[in-house]
Amino acid sequence: MKKVNLLILFGVIVSSVFAQTPNFNFFDKIAFQEKSNFTNKAVFVESQNYNLTDFVYQRMEWEIDPDTLFIKGIVTTWFKSKTQNLNEIEFDLFSSLKADSVVQNNQKLTFNQAQNKINITLSNSLNEGQLDSVSIYYQGNPGNSGYGAFSQTMHNNIPNIWTLSEPYGAMEWWPCKQSLVDKIDSIDIIVTSPEEFRTASIGILVSETVSNKFRTMHWKHRFPIATYLVAISVTNYVNYSDFLELDDSRQIEILNYVYPEYLETAKKQTPRTVEIMALFNELIGEYPFAREKYGHAQFGWGGGMEHQTMSFMNNFNFGLVAHELAHQWFGDYITLGSWQDIWLNEGFASYLTGVAHEHLENDWWDIWKKSSVNLIISQPDGSVFVTDTTDINTIFSPRLSYSKGAYILHMLRWILGDDKFYAGMQSYFSDPEIANGFARTNQFIKHMETEGDTTFVEFFDDWFYGEGFPVYSANFLLTETNELKIELSQTTSHQSVAFFEMPVPVRVYNNNKTDSADFRLIHTTNNQEFIVDPGFKVADLKIDPDYWLVSKTAEVVNVSIIPISQQILVYPNPFSDEVYVSIPANQQLISTKLYSAEGTLITEFRGDISKFNLSLFSAGIYIIQIETSKVTFEQKVVKR
């Protein structure tokens, strides 16, 4: 009951903060709303036939009137056969959209449309690598089983037709290959609508013409694009541009299509995009679609969607702008290869939103970290790796896919340091195997391991595949020489992880907190003891004061000062080569024994010996047993 009340109180506090500061977006992207886009996932099955073709180019020609929820179009697809004797090609197409005809080389083809599929018999079989095309003429009332696959909303009494296809809504408004196995190499989008309306879309605007009271706008995009990132929005847009000036005198255009009634507000907000893009360019690499554009199109949904080169947004608050822009690197240029790895999209974009706060709105950085951790630890379980891709609550979980996914990156940064962490991010972004393509988590891990010259197998087993988080406790005591002895313990919130091995940040303070010192405790075993020298008398200790970790603190206890003359001490711990033993003056040292972690005796030292050279032993966990004239004392030690 206490936990529930605390969570409710936290929610009230956060809601109050957000109400006062509308440019801070707690979840960075409205993840709760994104869940609703996935409602048809449980019944959609990706076709094995997707692997038989490579979509090279698609030309989409549509007639759309925002006053009417209807679409009429021609979609021409150029494709290469990836098999011998290909005689059929398959598209996803919602059942309410009726194909009038299919044409190949000016010849009408036989096709069958059923169960949200259209199967087309080609006029002749294709050899492997052979290029050909088909054009599908179709029309109808689009589906909307997700939130906004093809939607009609109003603004200022003006209609707006817009699309949002993630993850499987594309087939509800155009014939496509709805998959994560094949990006379309390039596209052209041509939309004709009544003259008073304009179309926002992907890539570069090639032409805009008006004839017989109809406006035709032609957009072209010459980068590979995942199906769910293709989008259009049609309403009475006005537009303007911001520009990022690069060091080599090039410019990146940030093109904004907004509602006329929102124009003056938008012009005050969107220039922040220039700062954010410059930051991401510096930290990750140049905006991947720089030779075309980036942009925003205002639309009638409560959040935002990272459509490639033109994010659709309801408003232009800082957090939302940063999140959707970050997706252009992670989500669009590099796209998740499976919905199990949704964190490669959402966790990355959420973390870069936090980083944008860190560099450009620093007052909100601590709030972002604290609110993220509090959300993650509000429940004791849950894996960032999505085991059930039919469960929309798991896939688009604000707590796991967004916040904990972001914190995996933050903890990697803590382990590696800024230089190696960002070098790993840059290396991942520039990997030619996944550039303009799809990635899985293991590919990202390899880049981080290379930059850190270490392994992250256990880290990802614990934090990505495992569930829960550590709950830390600490005892600390000050010796007569002002050395500080810290005993650090942990329990875990979920049984899937027995122990989280992490470098744990602690900060110690003097009595009036005028002095402080930070230490990084390499926590490899439970109830581990550390001896540090803060240089002043310590009155208080805090675990992870700057929110580097996903963790809770159960208790921190200040143990009374024990004179050295009454202590048995084994130090340093962890050690590299030598270990020292100190016993009280009123006791006599009889023997010191070294055991393996499993309890096997390795070696024994007899007599009053205080210094032990253990350099020949391998790294690992050991037990030192000390027998004195009064007691037998044991302590775990770690050799680096």
Rosetta blueprint (number, residue, H / E / L):
1 M L
2 K H
3 K H
4 V H
5 N H
6 L H
7 L H
8 I H
9 L H
10 F H
11 G H
12 V H
13 I H
14 V H
15 S H
16 S H
17 V H
18 F H
19 A H
20 Q H
21 T L
22 P L
23 N L
24 F L
25 N L
26 F L
27 F L
28 D L
29 K L
30 I L
31 A H
32 F H
33 Q H
34 E H
35 K H
36 S H
37 N H
38 F H
39 T L
40 N L
41 K H
42 A H
43 V H
44 F L
45 V L
46 E L
47 S L
48 Q H
49 N H
50 Y H
51 N H
52 L H
53 T E
54 D E
55 F E
56 V E
57 Y E
58 Q E
59 R E
60 M E
61 E E
62 W E
63 E E
64 I L
65 D L
66 P L
67 D L
68 T L
69 L L
70 F L
71 I E
72 K E
73 G E
74 I E
75 V E
76 T E
77 T E
78 W E
79 F E
80 K E
81 S E
82 K L
83 T L
84 Q L
85 N L
86 L E
87 N E
88 E E
89 I E
90 E E
91 F E
92 D E
93 L L
94 F L
95 S L
96 S L
97 L E
98 K E
99 A E
100 D E
101 S E
102 V E
103 V E
104 Q E
105 N L
106 N L
107 Q E
108 K E
109 L L
110 T E
111 F E
112 N E
113 Q E
114 A E
115 Q L
116 N L
117 K E
118 I E
119 N E
120 I E
121 T E
122 L E
123 S E
124 N E
125 S E
126 L E
127 N L
128 E L
129 G L
130 Q L
131 L E
132 D E
133 S E
134 V E
135 S E
136 I E
137 Y E
138 Y E
139 Q E
140 G E
141 N L
142 P L
143 G L
144 N L
145 S L
146 G L
147 Y L
148 G L
149 A L
150 F E
151 S E
152 Q E
153 T E
154 M E
155 H E
156 N L
157 N L
158 I E
159 P E
160 N E
161 I E
162 W E
163 T E
164 L L
165 S L
166 E L
167 P L
168 Y L
169 G L
170 A H
171 M H
172 E H
173 W L
174 W L
175 P L
176 C E
177 K L
178 Q L
179 S L
180 L L
181 V L
182 D L
183 K L
184 I E
185 D L
186 S E
187 I E
188 D E
189 I E
190 I E
191 V E
192 T E
193 S E
194 P E
195 E L
196 E L
197 F L
198 R E
199 T E
200 A E
201 S E
202 I L
203 G L
204 I E
205 L E
206 V E
207 S E
208 E E
209 T E
210 V E
211 S E
212 N L
213 K L
214 F E
215 R E
216 T E
217 M E
218 H E
219 W E
220 K E
221 H E
222 R L
223 F L
224 P L
225 I E
226 A L
227 T H
228 Y H
229 L H
230 V L
231 A L
232 I E
233 S E
234 V E
235 T E
236 N L
237 Y L
238 V E
239 N E
240 Y E
241 S E
242 D E
243 F E
244 L E
245 E E
246 L L
247 D L
248 D L
249 S L
250 R L
251 Q E
252 I E
253 E E
254 I E
255 L E
256 N E
257 Y E
258 V E
259 Y L
260 P H
261 E H
262 Y H
263 L H
264 E H
265 T H
266 A H
267 K H
268 K H
269 Q H
270 T L
271 P L
272 R H
273 T H
274 V H
275 E H
276 I H
277 M H
278 A H
279 L H
280 F H
281 N H
282 E H
283 L H
284 I L
285 G L
286 E L
287 Y L
288 P L
289 F L
290 A L
291 R L
292 E L
293 K L
294 Y E
295 G E
296 H E
297 A E
298 Q E
299 F L
300 G L
301 W L
302 G L
303 G L
304 G E
305 M E
306 E L
307 H L
308 Q L
309 T L
310 M L
311 S E
312 F E
313 M E
314 N L
315 N L
316 F L
317 N L
318 F H
319 G H
320 L H
321 V H
322 A H
323 H H
324 E H
325 L H
326 A H
327 H H
328 Q H
329 W H
330 F E
331 G L
332 D L
333 Y L
334 I E
335 T E
336 L E
337 G L
338 S L
339 W H
340 Q H
341 D H
342 I L
343 W H
344 L H
345 N H
346 E H
347 G H
348 F H
349 A H
350 S H
351 Y H
352 L H
353 T H
354 G H
355 V H
356 A H
357 H H
358 E H
359 H H
360 L H
361 E L
362 N H
363 D H
364 W H
365 W H
366 D H
367 I H
368 W H
369 K H
370 K H
371 S H
372 S H
373 V H
374 N H
375 L H
376 I H
377 I L
378 S L
379 Q L
380 P L
381 D L
382 G L
383 S L
384 V L
385 F L
386 V L
387 T L
388 D L
389 T L
390 T L
391 D L
392 I H
393 N H
394 T H
395 I H
396 F L
397 S L
398 P H
399 R H
400 L H
401 S H
402 Y H
403 S H
404 K H
405 G H
406 A H
407 Y H
408 I H
409 L H
410 H H
411 M H
412 L H
413 R H
414 W H
415 I H
416 L H
417 G L
418 D H
419 D H
420 K H
421 F H
422 Y H
423 A H
424 G H
425 M H
426 Q H
427 S H
428 Y H
429 F H
430 S L
431 D L
432 P L
433 E L
434 I L
435 A L
436 N L
437 G E
438 F E
439 A E
440 R L
441 T H
442 N H
443 Q H
444 F H
445 I H
446 K H
447 H H
448 M H
449 E H
450 T H
451 E H
452 G H
453 D L
454 T L
455 T L
456 F L
457 V H
458 E H
459 F H
460 F H
461 D H
462 D H
463 W H
464 F H
465 Y H
466 G L
467 E L
468 G L
469 F L
470 P E
471 V E
472 Y E
473 S E
474 A E
475 N E
476 F E
477 L E
478 L E
479 T L
480 E L
481 T L
482 N L
483 E L
484 L E
485 K E
486 I E
487 E E
488 L E
489 S E
490 Q E
491 T E
492 T E
493 S L
494 H L
495 Q L
496 S L
497 V L
498 A L
499 F L
500 F L
501 E L
502 M E
503 P E
504 V E
505 P E
506 V E
507 R E
508 V E
509 Y E
510 N L
511 N L
512 N L
513 K L
514 T L
515 D L
516 S E
517 A E
518 D E
519 F E
520 R E
521 L E
522 I E
523 H E
524 T L
525 T L
526 N L
527 N L
528 Q E
529 E E
530 F E
531 I E
532 V E
533 D L
534 P L
535 G L
536 F L
537 K L
538 V L
539 A L
540 D E
541 L E
542 K E
543 I E
544 D L
545 P L
546 D L
547 Y L
548 W L
549 L L
550 V L
551 S L
552 K E
553 T E
554 A E
555 E E
556 V E
557 V E
558 N E
559 V L
560 S L
561 I L
562 I L
563 P L
564 I H
565 S H
566 Q H
567 Q L
568 I L
569 L E
570 V E
571 Y E
572 P L
573 N L
574 P L
575 F E
576 S L
577 D L
578 E E
579 V E
580 Y E
581 V E
582 S E
583 I L
584 P L
585 A L
586 N L
587 Q L
588 Q L
589 L E
590 I E
591 S E
592 T E
593 K E
594 L E
595 Y E
596 S E
597 A L
598 E L
599 G L
600 T L
601 L E
602 I E
603 T E
604 E E
605 F E
606 R E
607 G L
608 D L
609 I L
610 S L
611 K E
612 F E
613 N E
614 L L
615 S L
616 L L
617 F L
618 S L
619 A L
620 G E
621 I E
622 Y E
623 I E
624 I E
625 Q E
626 I E
627 E E
628 T E
629 S L
630 K L
631 V L
632 T E
633 F E
634 E E
635 Q E
636 K E
637 V E
638 V E
639 K E
640 R L
